[in-house]
Amino acid sequence: MIKTLGIILLSFTMQYCTYSQSQSTSNQKISNMDSTKKANNSVYSHTDQSKVNVSNDEWKKVLPKEIYDVARLKGTERPYTSKFEKSNDIGTYYCAVCGNALFRSDTKFDAGCGWPSFYEPISKTSVIYLEDNTYGMTRTEVECGRCKSHLGHVFNDGPPPTGMRYCINGVVLDFEKAKDAEKKYNEQNKHS
């Protein structure tokens, strides 16, 4: 009975990504992992747009456990643990696995769900959409368009202009402030 109740509660939580914002900040764990150190990850790039096809065994060798568990095993980080959830810095969010540009900060909004939320990806090819029927629900999973790492889910309850809410695990995101990010993005897209 308790196990069934727990599964129902988990399903409800994952479907709606809503949590009370009144949760005490003293209980919130802020992730201190620095995912910008990519010395062992030869495919990580903010400019290379070629598709990445790497086995999970290889990813496990180069990714920190927190990133691997979410990105490659389709896990979910605990709500309110991402350093990006409340961030208002201006710049670009990238896939922490391969460096693919995913979202601009001006599309980020506070959904109150405990995870970074965006209303639009940076381009049509930045993300891939898959049907997800886990936990007895039908949802739309979002993966990185370059390396097919699990990012989170998208829901149709977001703000204008798209009405979409990309509920993304912060652990699979890297961030670069606007000055450097805009320069790289412009260089990347002048050849497109």
Phi, psi and omega in degrees: 000313180294319179297316179297316178299320178297319179294319178297315179298316178298317179299314180299316181297314183290327181291317187257348179048040180243131177223153180293129178284352181278002179303135183298133180292341178291339178269357182272132177259121178268129181291128179256004182294132177262100183273008181275352179274103189246029186305323183268357185256096186288344181266351183292122181201140175272354183243331180287123180255005180293147180294145181248128178233092183236138181290156177298328177299319178290318178300322182298332180285333187248342183264142171300149184307318182298319179287315181303312183301321180278309187291317187258334180256007178059040177279181177225128176286156178296143179297152177064022178253351184277135175294345181264350186302318181252006183293137176244015180295150181263127181167208185235139176261132183241160173292127180288347180273312187237351179088005180296135177291126185247307186218147171266149182296335181286356174256003180276143177213162180270102181275348181073017184262350179099357178230152175303135182233142182226153178259356182195136174286166184293329176207170180293336181261000180294326183228160177241144180249132179227145174288135181234113181251024180286159177058027177071019180238161171246115180227173176248115178280147176244127176241159174296134180290345181261313186246359179061033174278143177294129178251320184163218181223160176240139181232158182262039179238029182269181182278168172297156010270348185264333185075010182254152176230106175274106182267104193246137175292119182297333182294338179264014178247143166246158182225140175231128181298158192308314186305307181284322183294315181297320179299313180294319181296317179295319177297318182295320186268353177285344179264357183277000000 
